[in-house]
Amino acid sequence: MAFRFRAVSATPGDFNWAQSAIATVADYPAVGDVQESVDYANGSLTGTLGLPAVGEVLDGVGYGEDDTEFEGTYGVSVVTGATTPLERLQALVASSPTFQAWVSEVDADGAAEHVYVAAFQPDDNADLIAARPFALVRNLPTADDEHEAVAGAGPFVYQRTGALVLLFEGNVDEDDADDAAAAETAFTDQTDAIIAEMKLLAGTDNYLTMTSVGVMQGPARSDPKESQSTGDYFGIAYRIGWGGI
């Protein structure tokens, strides 16, 4: 409470001073600075500030009062975090529902653990066999990263283009071991479906824009002698052309 003095009527020029109270004026924050739906100022004001949900703020980042009231839980996924052509191809493969089911995962982040980038070096043959089925994406040694002019009148806009290798390997089911046709069909049914699903996603969101897809090698079954050490499996390699980056 603050006080002030006011003049009391008296002889002109000769004032008597009396003390009176000045009501305290509250310095309330603006409604836009107070969290939405929170009442204050004895219920006369209601906040309108909207805060994002924890799932919309990056994992581990504090916000709200003193930056500690809430903590974000949003994690960058294999799709949103992909930046290079190899990472975008990895995300594209991992987002295939058929590939996710093939590697016994429920989402793209889990499936991405089975899509190796650039190289895969298992500790031994037992680890290699246990890792199948898997995919490997790597650069195509003979393909240059080029800049191609987009059709239209000059001055031209250029976009990056290139080519990558996509390899799949999958163990042969024991039930199909003696039926070569059934073993190959079981493998190619998976890879054909994955490629088809990749085509539907390519160029959307943050996925790689595939400009061409072609079989480079396979499908081929491992040599019987090789199978004794590295397992009985099928493999196929695709050439993936890309652009638009």
N, C-alpha and C positions, 0 to 999 in steps of 0.2 A: 504494500500500500504506500502510495506517495502522497505528499501533502503540499498544499499551496496556501498562500495568504491572500485574503481579499480585503478591500477597504470597506469600513463600516461608516455610514453617513455621520458626519460631524461638521464642525465649523469649517467653512470653505478653506482649503489649503492646509487643514490640520486633520490628518487622517488617523483613525484608529484601525489597527490591523487585527483581523480575526483569522484564526486558523480553520481551514476546511480541507476535507479529504478529496483527493483526485483518484478516481477509480483506476485500477491497473488495467491497461490495455494489453490483452494477450497477443503475442506475436505468433500466430498459427501458421504452419506451412501451407502452401497452396495444395488444393485437392489433388493436383497432378503429381505431387511429391509424396503422397501417402498411398500405401498399398490399397488396391481396389477392394471396395466393400468394407473397409475399416472405418468405423465412425469415430469422430473426435470432436473437440470443442463442445463438450457436453451434449453430443449428439446432433449438433446443428450442421456439421459438415461430414461428408463421406468421401474417402479417398477414391481416386480413379486410376491410379498407377497400376498397370498390368505388368506382371513379371512372367518370364517364360517358365515353362515346366522344367523340372530337373532333367528330363529326357531330351530337352532341346538345347541344353548347355553342355559344352565339352566336358568330358569326364574329368573330375578332380578340380574343376574351377569353381571357387566359391563366389557367391553373390548374395544380394540382399543386405540386411543391416550388418555393417562392418565387414562385408564380404564373407561372412561366416554363417549367415542364417540358413542358406541353402547351398548344396553342392551338386554340380552337374554330373550326369551319368552317361551323357551321349558319347559313344565311341565311334571313331572313324572306321567305316567298314571297308572291306576289300574293294568295293565298288567306288565309294566316294573318295577314297584315299589314293586311287590309282592315278598315276601321272604319265609314266612312260608307256610306249606301245606294248612292251612285254607285260607290264602290270595290268594294262587294260585288257589284254588278251587273257591273262590269268583270271581276271574278274569275269570276263565273258564266259569262259569255260565253267568256272565255279558257280555261275548263276543258272546253269542248265539244270532243270529238275531231274532229268535222267542221270546226269553226272552225279548229282547229290545223292540220289538213291543208290547208284552204283558203288559209291564210296561210303555208304551208310552214314551220311550226314544230313542234318535237317535244314541247313541254310548255306548261303554262299560263303560266309566267313569260315564255317567249318570245312566246307568242300575245298576252299582255297588252300588248306593245309596239304591237299593231295595234288595240287598243281604246282610243280616245281619250276622255278624261274632260272633260266640260264644253264643250270646243271643239277644233277642229283647224284650224290655220292654216299651210298649206303655203307654201313660199317662192314658188312659181309653179305654173302649170298642169301643167308637166312633173312636178313633185313630187307633185301631186295624183293624176295618172294612175298614177305609179309606186307610190303608196301603196295603191292598191286591190289586192285587196279589204280593207276595213277596217270597223270598227264604231265608232260614236260613242254615248256615253251622256251624257245631260244631264238637268237638271231640267225638268219640265213647268211652264211659266210659270203656267198656270191652276190647278195642283193645289197645295193647301195641305198643309203638313206638320201633320197633325192627331193628336190623342190620342183613341183610340177605346176605349170600355169593353169588356172581355172579358165574354162572357155569363156570368151567374151572379148570385147574390144579393149585395147590397151588404154592406160597402163594396166598391166595384168596383176591379178592377185595370185600369189603362189601358196601352195599347200604342200606339206611334207607327205611323202609317200615312201613305202618300203615293203619288205616281205619278212615274214617270220616262219618258224617251223613249229608245228604242233604235233607232238607225239603222244600216242596212247599205248599203254600196255595193260594186259589183263590175263590173269592165270586161267588156264583151261580147267573147267569143272571136271572132277573125277568121273562123273557120269557120262561125259562126252569124250573122254580120253581116247576111246577106241572108235569114235565116229568123227572123222575129220570134218565132214560137211556140217554136222551139228555143232561142232566146236567153233568153226569159223562163223557160222550164222549167229550163234549166241554172242560172239564178240562184235561182229559188224552191226547187229541190231542195236547194240548200245552206242557205238560210235556214230552210226548214221543218225540216230535220234538226237545225239548231242549236237552234231553239226547243224541239224535242222533247227534246233532251238537257239543255237548261237546266231543263226541268220536272222531270226525274228528279233533278237535283242540288239544286234550290231548297229552302231550308229545312234542309239538312243542313250539318254542319260549320260553316263561317263564311260560307256563301253567303247571298245575299239570299233572303228568303222572298217569292216571287212569289204574290200573291193573285189576280191577273188578268193576262191577256195579250190584247191586241187590236191589229189593224192600224189605224193612224191614217191612213196614206197609202201608196199604191202597191199592188203593185209597179208602177213606172213607168220607162220608158226615157228617157234624156236626149233633149232636142230636137235634131233634126239640125243646126240652126245652132249650138247650144251644143256639140255633139259636136266641132265643128271646133276648139274651143279647149280644152275640158275633157275631151275623150275620149268615146267611146261607152260608156255604162254603164247599169246598172240600179240603182235604189234602192228601199228600203222602210223605213217607219218604224212602230214598234210602241209602244203605250202599255203600260207595265209597272206594274201596281199592286203595292204592297209593304206589308208590315206585320210585326208581331212584334218590333220593335226597341225 
